[in-house]
Amino acid sequence: MNDVEYWDLCAEKGLRQGMLWDNFKKRRMINNFLSNYDFTDRKILEIGTGFGVTAAILRLSYGGFHYTGIDISPHFTQIANDMFKHKMKVGSISAIPAEDNTAEDIFLFDVLEHIDPVQRATAYKELNRVITDDGRVFMNYPCDIEESGHSRDFEFGFSDRDFFDFIEAMQLKLFQFQKYVLNVNGFVNHYNFTVLGK
Ligand SMILES: C[S@@+](CC[C@H](N)C(=O)[O-])C[C@H]1O[C@@H](n2cnc3c(N)ncnc32)[C@H](O)[C@@H]1O
């Protein structure tokens, strides 16, 4: 199975009888963190959108909301567009379908840990290409690979070392770094939410 097939399957499993399955507690945390920032008239690019729930919630909170999303899975992309009327495109972080220097805010929620470490340098180069000179990056990721429910073929973890490598490659400053813990159906999960900027 390749990565597109895997994520298409995840999308299929996440949609049950027309309803989305989501990690609702985590979604609320991410959107609570984001509510402290102003996205009015900022050009947002989300990569690895999944169903696009974060953006759907956010869109209702801002007047000028300029949002583009990409996901490697055609199935996730289709559902996100149908359900939330997003204009998401199929695309990979390794070849982002966006012009240079156009993304003022980049969202990466639970995505980088799914990028094969050998492909990360290419992904970071692409992110650097599309981010504007005053760009910000909003990220969420699980701290522990053991806590992921995903297949190890598509889950590589994102360690503190990986985080520092990312900051260095992107030449970013750290604005916020927030650890949080969630108990989801008896499973304890540790996450980091972070905001970085040029
Ligand atoms: C764990 S899900 C997170 C989805 C969403 N961001 C959220 O917060 O629910 C990871 C997402 O990244 C997407 N993805 C995986 N590899 C990707 C790649 N190389 N480029 C773009 N998206 C990718 C998957 O299809 C999936 O939607």
The ligand as a Gaussian input file, in Angstrom:
#p B3LYP/6-31G(d) Opt

LIG

0 1
 C       -3.079000      12.575000      11.043000
 S       -3.836000      13.306000       9.655000
 C       -4.143000      14.967000      10.255000
 C       -5.256000      15.624000       9.502000
 C       -5.626000      17.036000       9.962000
 N       -4.520000      17.955000       9.818000
 C       -6.147000      17.054000      11.355000
 O       -5.692000      17.860000      12.160000
 O       -7.062000      16.273000      11.654000
 C       -2.493000      13.535000       8.523000
 C       -2.932000      14.162000       7.223000
 O       -1.782000      14.452000       6.432000
 C       -2.028000      14.041000       5.094000
 N       -0.729000      13.766000       4.479000
 C        0.092000      12.707000       4.678000
 N        1.206000      12.806000       3.944000
 C        1.108000      13.962000       3.246000
 C        1.946000      14.633000       2.298000
 N        3.122000      14.113000       1.896000
 N        1.537000      15.810000       1.783000
 C        0.320000      16.342000       2.160000
 N       -0.514000      15.752000       3.035000
 C       -0.133000      14.584000       3.585000
 C       -2.927000      12.827000       5.238000
 O       -3.653000      12.528000       4.075000
 C       -3.814000      13.254000       6.398000
 O       -4.942000      13.965000       5.970000

